[in-house]
Amino acid sequence: MTLQISSSVFSEGQMIPRKYTCDGADISPELSWRGVPDGTRSLALICDDPDAPMGTWVHWVLFNLPTGQMGLPTKISSDAELAGGARHGTNDFGRLGYGGPCPPGGTHRYFFNFYALDTELELASGATKAQLEAAMQDHILAQAQLMGKYRR
């Protein structure tokens, strides 16, 4: 089985409900995954918007998720460190945790990129997407993606 990520609140290529955006409650959506390969030591998630006018905008950086965890509930805490040792990075809103879709106009795509890694990362909470990507280099066992859209 290959690594897969999904959500109960939107399907691949479909609209992300307003509740999970800056126009609503701005809370993280429920996510679940399966097919984590043998040898995985941690999991990581990056959500970004490549359609932002100033270049790709990072909405969520989360890493060192435990391998036994099979998903994230709606509205997870934005604490620097979560139960089980997962850590939030800094998004492009300048804060830890999830920052929902908030496009200036038009329809934007939001990619939830999910990674199975062969190591736990030696990164502190607050790491950026670039720092996470550098730390993951040569450690990615599998990768999955879920894309949702939002229009204001």
PyRosetta script that sets phi, psi and omega in degrees:
from pyrosetta import init, pose_from_sequence

init()
pose = pose_from_sequence("MTLQISSSVFSEGQMIPRKYTCDGADISPELSWRGVPDGTRSLALICDDPDAPMGTWVHWVLFNLPTGQMGLPTKISSDAELAGGARHGTNDFGRLGYGGPCPPGGTHRYFFNFYALDTELELASGATKAQLEAAMQDHILAQAQLMGKYRR")
pose.set_psi(1, 138.3)
pose.set_omega(1, 178.1)
pose.set_phi(2, -90.1)
pose.set_psi(2, 157.2)
pose.set_omega(2, 178.9)
pose.set_phi(3, -63.9)
pose.set_psi(3, 132.9)
pose.set_omega(3, 179.7)
pose.set_phi(4, -136.8)
pose.set_psi(4, 144.7)
pose.set_omega(4, 174.7)
pose.set_phi(5, -127.1)
pose.set_psi(5, 140.7)
pose.set_omega(5, -179.8)
pose.set_phi(6, -148.4)
pose.set_psi(6, 173.2)
pose.set_omega(6, 177.6)
pose.set_phi(7, -139.6)
pose.set_psi(7, 146.8)
pose.set_omega(7, 176.7)
pose.set_phi(8, -82.3)
pose.set_psi(8, -9.4)
pose.set_omega(8, -175.7)
pose.set_phi(9, -102.4)
pose.set_psi(9, -14.8)
pose.set_omega(9, 172.1)
pose.set_phi(10, -157.7)
pose.set_psi(10, 151.8)
pose.set_omega(10, 179.1)
pose.set_phi(11, -102.8)
pose.set_psi(11, 166.7)
pose.set_omega(11, 179.1)
pose.set_phi(12, -50.0)
pose.set_psi(12, 124.6)
pose.set_omega(12, 176.4)
pose.set_phi(13, 79.1)
pose.set_psi(13, 0.0)
pose.set_omega(13, -177.7)
pose.set_phi(14, -95.4)
pose.set_psi(14, 171.9)
pose.set_omega(14, -178.3)
pose.set_phi(15, -74.5)
pose.set_psi(15, 137.2)
pose.set_omega(15, 174.5)
pose.set_phi(16, -80.4)
pose.set_psi(16, 127.6)
pose.set_omega(16, -179.4)
pose.set_phi(17, -59.7)
pose.set_psi(17, 145.3)
pose.set_omega(17, -177.5)
pose.set_phi(18, -50.8)
pose.set_psi(18, -35.3)
pose.set_omega(18, -178.7)
pose.set_phi(19, -52.3)
pose.set_psi(19, -31.4)
pose.set_omega(19, -174.1)
pose.set_phi(20, -97.0)
pose.set_psi(20, 17.5)
pose.set_omega(20, -176.7)
pose.set_phi(21, -123.3)
pose.set_psi(21, 174.6)
pose.set_omega(21, 178.2)
pose.set_phi(22, -68.3)
pose.set_psi(22, -15.0)
pose.set_omega(22, 176.8)
pose.set_phi(23, -85.5)
pose.set_psi(23, -8.4)
pose.set_omega(23, 179.1)
pose.set_phi(24, -121.5)
pose.set_psi(24, -136.2)
pose.set_omega(24, -178.4)
pose.set_phi(25, -79.5)
pose.set_psi(25, -11.7)
pose.set_omega(25, 179.5)
pose.set_phi(26, 54.9)
pose.set_psi(26, 45.9)
pose.set_omega(26, 178.5)
pose.set_phi(27, -109.3)
pose.set_psi(27, 154.4)
pose.set_omega(27, -178.9)
pose.set_phi(28, -70.2)
pose.set_psi(28, 143.8)
pose.set_omega(28, 177.5)
pose.set_phi(29, -79.3)
pose.set_psi(29, 159.8)
pose.set_omega(29, 172.8)
pose.set_phi(30, -67.3)
pose.set_psi(30, 136.8)
pose.set_omega(30, 175.4)
pose.set_phi(31, -132.6)
pose.set_psi(31, 147.3)
pose.set_omega(31, 174.1)
pose.set_phi(32, -139.7)
pose.set_psi(32, 157.7)
pose.set_omega(32, -179.7)
pose.set_phi(33, -144.5)
pose.set_psi(33, 162.0)
pose.set_omega(33, 176.9)
pose.set_phi(34, -153.6)
pose.set_psi(34, 166.2)
pose.set_omega(34, 179.5)
pose.set_phi(35, 81.0)
pose.set_psi(35, 26.1)
pose.set_omega(35, 177.6)
pose.set_phi(36, -65.1)
pose.set_psi(36, 122.8)
pose.set_omega(36, -174.7)
pose.set_phi(37, -72.0)
pose.set_psi(37, 155.1)
pose.set_omega(37, 173.8)
pose.set_phi(38, -57.4)
pose.set_psi(38, 145.3)
pose.set_omega(38, 178.9)
pose.set_phi(39, 89.9)
pose.set_psi(39, -3.0)
pose.set_omega(39, 178.9)
pose.set_phi(40, -71.4)
pose.set_psi(40, 130.9)
pose.set_omega(40, 179.6)
pose.set_phi(41, -108.1)
pose.set_psi(41, -22.2)
pose.set_omega(41, 176.5)
pose.set_phi(42, -161.3)
pose.set_psi(42, 166.5)
pose.set_omega(42, -178.8)
pose.set_phi(43, -125.6)
pose.set_psi(43, 152.4)
pose.set_omega(43, -179.8)
pose.set_phi(44, -140.6)
pose.set_psi(44, 155.0)
pose.set_omega(44, -178.6)
pose.set_phi(45, -139.0)
pose.set_psi(45, 134.2)
pose.set_omega(45, 172.8)
pose.set_phi(46, -129.7)
pose.set_psi(46, 128.9)
pose.set_omega(46, 174.0)
pose.set_phi(47, -117.3)
pose.set_psi(47, 126.7)
pose.set_omega(47, 178.5)
pose.set_phi(48, -146.1)
pose.set_psi(48, 166.3)
pose.set_omega(48, -176.6)
pose.set_phi(49, -120.5)
pose.set_psi(49, 104.4)
pose.set_omega(49, -179.8)
pose.set_phi(50, -77.1)
pose.set_psi(50, -6.0)
pose.set_omega(50, -177.3)
pose.set_phi(51, -94.3)
pose.set_psi(51, 2.6)
pose.set_omega(51, 179.7)
pose.set_phi(52, -62.7)
pose.set_psi(52, 143.2)
pose.set_omega(52, -174.5)
pose.set_phi(53, -62.4)
pose.set_psi(53, -27.0)
pose.set_omega(53, -177.3)
pose.set_phi(54, -101.9)
pose.set_psi(54, 16.6)
pose.set_omega(54, -176.4)
pose.set_phi(55, 108.1)
pose.set_psi(55, 176.6)
pose.set_omega(55, -176.2)
pose.set_phi(56, -56.4)
pose.set_psi(56, 129.7)
pose.set_omega(56, -179.3)
pose.set_phi(57, -107.8)
pose.set_psi(57, 126.2)
pose.set_omega(57, -176.9)
pose.set_phi(58, -89.4)
pose.set_psi(58, 124.8)
pose.set_omega(58, -178.3)
pose.set_phi(59, -102.9)
pose.set_psi(59, -22.2)
pose.set_omega(59, -175.2)
pose.set_phi(60, -162.4)
pose.set_psi(60, 134.0)
pose.set_omega(60, 174.1)
pose.set_phi(61, -132.6)
pose.set_psi(61, 120.7)
pose.set_omega(61, -177.5)
pose.set_phi(62, -143.2)
pose.set_psi(62, 131.2)
pose.set_omega(62, -175.9)
pose.set_phi(63, -145.6)
pose.set_psi(63, 169.2)
pose.set_omega(63, -176.4)
pose.set_phi(64, 61.5)
pose.set_psi(64, 32.5)
pose.set_omega(64, 171.3)
pose.set_phi(65, -65.8)
pose.set_psi(65, 138.1)
pose.set_omega(65, -179.8)
pose.set_phi(66, -67.7)
pose.set_psi(66, 146.8)
pose.set_omega(66, -176.0)
pose.set_phi(67, -68.5)
pose.set_psi(67, -23.9)
pose.set_omega(67, 179.0)
pose.set_phi(68, -78.7)
pose.set_psi(68, -11.8)
pose.set_omega(68, -179.9)
pose.set_phi(69, -78.9)
pose.set_psi(69, 131.2)
pose.set_omega(69, -175.7)
pose.set_phi(70, -109.6)
pose.set_psi(70, 12.4)
pose.set_omega(70, 177.8)
pose.set_phi(71, 170.6)
pose.set_psi(71, -179.8)
pose.set_omega(71, 177.2)
pose.set_phi(72, -127.7)
pose.set_psi(72, 134.1)
pose.set_omega(72, 177.7)
pose.set_phi(73, -75.5)
pose.set_psi(73, 167.3)
pose.set_omega(73, 172.8)
pose.set_phi(74, -61.2)
pose.set_psi(74, 144.3)
pose.set_omega(74, 172.2)
pose.set_phi(75, 61.4)
pose.set_psi(75, 53.1)
pose.set_omega(75, 176.8)
pose.set_phi(76, -72.0)
pose.set_psi(76, 154.6)
pose.set_omega(76, -179.5)
pose.set_phi(77, -61.6)
pose.set_psi(77, 149.4)
pose.set_omega(77, 174.9)
pose.set_phi(78, -96.3)
pose.set_psi(78, 16.5)
pose.set_omega(78, 176.9)
pose.set_phi(79, -56.8)
pose.set_psi(79, 150.8)
pose.set_omega(79, -179.3)
pose.set_phi(80, -57.5)
pose.set_psi(80, -42.5)
pose.set_omega(80, 179.1)
pose.set_phi(81, -126.2)
pose.set_psi(81, 136.3)
pose.set_omega(81, -178.3)
pose.set_phi(82, -105.4)
pose.set_psi(82, 167.3)
pose.set_omega(82, 175.9)
pose.set_phi(83, -55.7)
pose.set_psi(83, 138.3)
pose.set_omega(83, -179.6)
pose.set_phi(84, 90.4)
pose.set_psi(84, -5.4)
pose.set_omega(84, 174.9)
pose.set_phi(85, 97.0)
pose.set_psi(85, -2.0)
pose.set_omega(85, 177.1)
pose.set_phi(86, -63.2)
pose.set_psi(86, 148.7)
pose.set_omega(86, -178.6)
pose.set_phi(87, -128.4)
pose.set_psi(87, 140.8)
pose.set_omega(87, 174.4)
pose.set_phi(88, -87.8)
pose.set_psi(88, 141.0)
pose.set_omega(88, 169.9)
pose.set_phi(89, -95.6)
pose.set_psi(89, -177.4)
pose.set_omega(89, 179.7)
pose.set_phi(90, -94.4)
pose.set_psi(90, 130.7)
pose.set_omega(90, 177.3)
pose.set_phi(91, -90.9)
pose.set_psi(91, 178.4)
pose.set_omega(91, -177.6)
pose.set_phi(92, -77.5)
pose.set_psi(92, -1.2)
pose.set_omega(92, 170.0)
pose.set_phi(93, -83.1)
pose.set_psi(93, -5.3)
pose.set_omega(93, 178.8)
pose.set_phi(94, 83.7)
pose.set_psi(94, 20.7)
pose.set_omega(94, -179.4)
pose.set_phi(95, -136.4)
pose.set_psi(95, 165.2)
pose.set_omega(95, 176.1)
pose.set_phi(96, -78.1)
pose.set_psi(96, 153.4)
pose.set_omega(96, 174.0)
pose.set_phi(97, 89.1)
pose.set_psi(97, -165.5)
pose.set_omega(97, -175.5)
pose.set_phi(98, -82.0)
pose.set_psi(98, 136.8)
pose.set_omega(98, 169.8)
pose.set_phi(99, -126.9)
pose.set_psi(99, 114.8)
pose.set_omega(99, -171.8)
pose.set_phi(100, -71.4)
pose.set_psi(100, 169.1)
pose.set_omega(100, 176.4)
pose.set_phi(101, -51.9)
pose.set_psi(101, 138.0)
pose.set_omega(101, -176.9)
pose.set_phi(102, -156.9)
pose.set_psi(102, 54.4)
pose.set_omega(102, -174.0)
pose.set_phi(103, -67.9)
pose.set_psi(103, 149.2)
pose.set_omega(103, 178.9)
pose.set_phi(104, -71.1)
pose.set_psi(104, -16.8)
pose.set_omega(104, 179.4)
pose.set_phi(105, 169.2)
pose.set_psi(105, 159.0)
pose.set_omega(105, 178.9)
pose.set_phi(106, 76.0)
pose.set_psi(106, 179.1)
pose.set_omega(106, 178.6)
pose.set_phi(107, -93.0)
pose.set_psi(107, 127.7)
pose.set_omega(107, 178.0)
pose.set_phi(108, -115.9)
pose.set_psi(108, 154.8)
pose.set_omega(108, 176.6)
pose.set_phi(109, -102.9)
pose.set_psi(109, 140.3)
pose.set_omega(109, -179.8)
pose.set_phi(110, -123.3)
pose.set_psi(110, 116.0)
pose.set_omega(110, -176.8)
pose.set_phi(111, -100.8)
pose.set_psi(111, 121.1)
pose.set_omega(111, 173.7)
pose.set_phi(112, -97.2)
pose.set_psi(112, 99.6)
pose.set_omega(112, -178.6)
pose.set_phi(113, -95.8)
pose.set_psi(113, 124.6)
pose.set_omega(113, -172.5)
pose.set_phi(114, -120.2)
pose.set_psi(114, 136.6)
pose.set_omega(114, -172.3)
pose.set_phi(115, -130.3)
pose.set_psi(115, 137.4)
pose.set_omega(115, 169.1)
pose.set_phi(116, -102.0)
pose.set_psi(116, 125.5)
pose.set_omega(116, -174.0)
pose.set_phi(117, -117.1)
pose.set_psi(117, 151.2)
pose.set_omega(117, 179.8)
pose.set_phi(118, -88.8)
pose.set_psi(118, 12.9)
pose.set_omega(118, -178.6)
pose.set_phi(119, -153.2)
pose.set_psi(119, 160.2)
pose.set_omega(119, 165.8)
pose.set_phi(120, -88.8)
pose.set_psi(120, 140.3)
pose.set_omega(120, -174.3)
pose.set_phi(121, -88.1)
pose.set_psi(121, 140.1)
pose.set_omega(121, 178.4)
pose.set_phi(122, -91.2)
pose.set_psi(122, 58.4)
pose.set_omega(122, 179.5)
pose.set_phi(123, -117.5)
pose.set_psi(123, 144.1)
pose.set_omega(123, 176.1)
pose.set_phi(124, -83.2)
pose.set_psi(124, 155.9)
pose.set_omega(124, 171.3)
pose.set_phi(125, -53.5)
pose.set_psi(125, 146.7)
pose.set_omega(125, -179.6)
pose.set_phi(126, 94.3)
pose.set_psi(126, -2.4)
pose.set_omega(126, 178.8)
pose.set_phi(127, -59.4)
pose.set_psi(127, 149.3)
pose.set_omega(127, 178.5)
pose.set_phi(128, -87.1)
pose.set_psi(128, 169.2)
pose.set_omega(128, 175.3)
pose.set_phi(129, -57.1)
pose.set_psi(129, -44.8)
pose.set_omega(129, -179.3)
pose.set_phi(130, -61.4)
pose.set_psi(130, -41.1)
pose.set_omega(130, 178.6)
pose.set_phi(131, -66.4)
pose.set_psi(131, -40.0)
pose.set_omega(131, 177.8)
pose.set_phi(132, -64.9)
pose.set_psi(132, -46.0)
pose.set_omega(132, 179.8)
pose.set_phi(133, -60.7)
pose.set_psi(133, -39.3)
pose.set_omega(133, 177.8)
pose.set_phi(134, -64.9)
pose.set_psi(134, -42.0)
pose.set_omega(134, -179.3)
pose.set_phi(135, -68.6)
pose.set_psi(135, -30.7)
pose.set_omega(135, -179.1)
pose.set_phi(136, -78.8)
pose.set_psi(136, -17.5)
pose.set_omega(136, -176.0)
pose.set_phi(137, -53.5)
pose.set_psi(137, 132.5)
pose.set_omega(137, -178.7)
pose.set_phi(138, 69.3)
pose.set_psi(138, 10.7)
pose.set_omega(138, 179.4)
pose.set_phi(139, -121.7)
pose.set_psi(139, 2.0)
pose.set_omega(139, -176.6)
pose.set_phi(140, -83.5)
pose.set_psi(140, 117.4)
pose.set_omega(140, 176.9)
pose.set_phi(141, -87.9)
pose.set_psi(141, -35.8)
pose.set_omega(141, -179.2)
pose.set_phi(142, -157.7)
pose.set_psi(142, 158.5)
pose.set_omega(142, -176.9)
pose.set_phi(143, -143.6)
pose.set_psi(143, 143.6)
pose.set_omega(143, 177.0)
pose.set_phi(144, -138.5)
pose.set_psi(144, 162.0)
pose.set_omega(144, -176.0)
pose.set_phi(145, -144.9)
pose.set_psi(145, 142.4)
pose.set_omega(145, 172.6)
pose.set_phi(146, -129.3)
pose.set_psi(146, 129.1)
pose.set_omega(146, -179.3)
pose.set_phi(147, -118.5)
pose.set_psi(147, 128.0)
pose.set_omega(147, 173.0)
pose.set_phi(148, -122.4)
pose.set_psi(148, 164.7)
pose.set_omega(148, -178.3)
pose.set_phi(149, -123.1)
pose.set_psi(149, 157.6)
pose.set_omega(149, 173.3)
pose.set_phi(150, -148.8)
pose.set_psi(150, 141.8)
pose.set_omega(150, 179.7)
pose.set_phi(151, -131.4)
pose.set_psi(151, 135.4)
pose.set_omega(151, 176.7)
pose.set_phi(152, -100.4)
pose.dump_pdb("model.pdb")
